[in-house]
Amino acid sequence: MIVTIDGPAGTGKSTVARILAERLGFEFLNTGAMYRAVAYACLQRQVELANTTAVGDLAGTLEILFSNNHLLLNGLDVTEAIRGQEVTQSASIVAANPIVRKRLVELQRQVGQGGNLVTEGRDQGTTVFPDAECKFFLTASPAERALRRQRELNAKGDAISLDELLQQQELRDRRDESRACSPLKPADDALQVDTTEMSLDQVAAHLERLVQRAKAELDASFQRR
Ligand code: DC
């Protein structure tokens, strides 16, 4: 069974998807981290982000693997390094590159072949796994999303104003929603959940109930055949 969780940054997707995967005993895939890894590699090697071919060529050579929720880029653990501000902004540029998307979608589908998966991103329900059995699209108010990102950065000792974060968030949202290739949008059959007033544990519990219900219905329909 494939569960997709899409939505803009700061809606709690990664945390909720990780908790949900743990509770269900499913694999967890954080596809945003894959785009971040490509952006990180470009910055490291000083590849111009606007050079679609050069960025696409580089993406084709990278080995991107997850191990115990750590991201290994060519064997190096970059889990923390890809969370910084520069990588965050660069990732949304790289994510608009169709060559990069094609490559990462292939890798994501390979992970999906393993069977039970909770995967999060922007296009998981629309493009990567259009036949997924359970699709969610998380939202939250822009102010709440920026506040969550500020808390994440503060915890790492990075001080940044809410105004600046709101501006950066708006720019990333615009890039993610307006790109030609797999723009951020809910799948027609995705259930939308507004997480503004909910804790991430509450969101995870809510989604778990819905997945368990869908799973029971699927099991019952298999038995009827
Ligand atoms: O979720 P995140 O902030 O880690 O994602 C980093 C960037 O990658 C963000 O700009 C959106 C983009 N992205 C995407 O285009 N498609 C995905 N499946 C996942 C992330």
Residues whose N, C-alpha, C, O or C-beta is under 5 A from the ligand:
A	BS01	DC	A9 T31 G32 A33 Y35 T88 A91 S92 A95 E120 G121 R122 D123
